[in-house]
Amino acid sequence: MLWLQQVWLQAIKLKPLNDALSETALVLILLTFLSSLLLLLTLAPLSHCRYWWVRVWDFPRVQLLAIAIMLALASSYYEFEAPLWVSSLQVITLGCAAYQLFWIYPYTIFSRKQVENAQPNWTGTTLKIMVSNVLTPNRQANKLLALMEQEKPDVLVAVETDQWWEEHLKPLEQDYPWVIRCPQDNLYGMHVYSRVEVRDAKIQFLVDETIPSAHLLLVMEDGLEVSLHCLHPMPPSPTESDDSIDRDAELVMVGKSVEQRDIPVIVTGDMNDVAWSRSTRLFLKVSGLMDPRRGRGMFSTFHASYPFLRWPLDHVFPSKAFVLKDLRRLPSIGSDHYPFYVELLYHPQQGAQQQKLACTQDDEKLAKEVLSQVGGHEQHVHRPGE
């Protein structure tokens, strides 16, 4: 192995110290390994492979951006020791940083808002929605009840709810008389509580007989009808699903089903997908819905216990008829997710000026391919009110 050390030291223009690698060379070897690994993790999602160990790298783009910048700064310390080698490392790390920034930039305050801010003089029907993944083993229902009392949303979408949670959320039924119940012990239970009248509600199992989704019609006091779809698809992970096919198919299926609706639409829930992923972008394109996070920030809702490992998994996607009055990540209720709160104003005149993501023929082709993998079709999704 001594000859290999000599070749390496000659390549980076460093001399050996007592027939051993110099400290500088060891650090550059480590930086080279880490930069190569970063490049691999950055390029992996480009493969369109749907296995969890590839798709998972869609999530930590902010973290990979931070790591890329740190590696570039660390290598610059050795710029005068091995200028050519350090320059090569910086090209790799800064290239990775630029690529990660490309994906997350729309979810910064420097980007253009996709959903316009409601102005104080605009009038219309408002709708307040709270999404909360309660975490089934969490037993701090009192925190969620207190938060509901404080925020008073019109609709609560609670996921990972089991029978225990259903019993402990019963006090809500005094103010939220319309309830959709689907308690389950598999971390995929779902409950919807509404103070707004609900019609034509249906629980469906679109791609997996254990994963429910709720589809319902909200009828506002002024007669406005809103089609609400609540989702919680299974994520790609080593403990749940080997790939992202089911999640991606459910998103595409619901997205295509709401595309041509002639009434306002909202799709919400814990999507188990980050806002900037290819699958969420495809969903937004085929559905024509909007993301209120764009241009405002990430509002990362998971993981509540690890500040460095957080990303936006809980979403509210409205159609163009809505503008935004409020968007917040709410305080912890003891779950691994923070609750997510959005207040929308129905204002179709201003909403018509908002720009949705363009859907190309390639996007439509990809959507069909995704659905074909599970034998799904947009007509399988319940369209409340029809």
Secondary structure, DSSP 4 states (H G I P E B T S, - for coil): -HHHHHHHHHHTT---BTTB--HHHHHHHHHHHHHHHHHHHHHGGGG---BHHHHGGGTTHHHHHHHHHHHHHHHHTTTTTSHHHHHHHHHHHHHHHHHHHHHHGGGSTTSPPSSPBPPTT--S-EEEEEEEE--TT---HHHHHHHHHHH--SEEEEES--HHHHHHTGGGGGT--EEEEE--SSS--EEEEESSEEEEEEEE-SS-TT--EEEEEEE-TTS-EEEEEEE-PPPPBTTTBSBSHHHHHHHHHHHHHHTT-SS-EEEEEE-SS-TTSHHHHHHHHHH----TTTTT-----B-TT-TTS-B--EEEEE-TTEEEEEEEEPPP-SSSB--EEEEEEE-HHHHTTSPPPP--HHHHHHHHHHHHTTT--GGGS--TT-
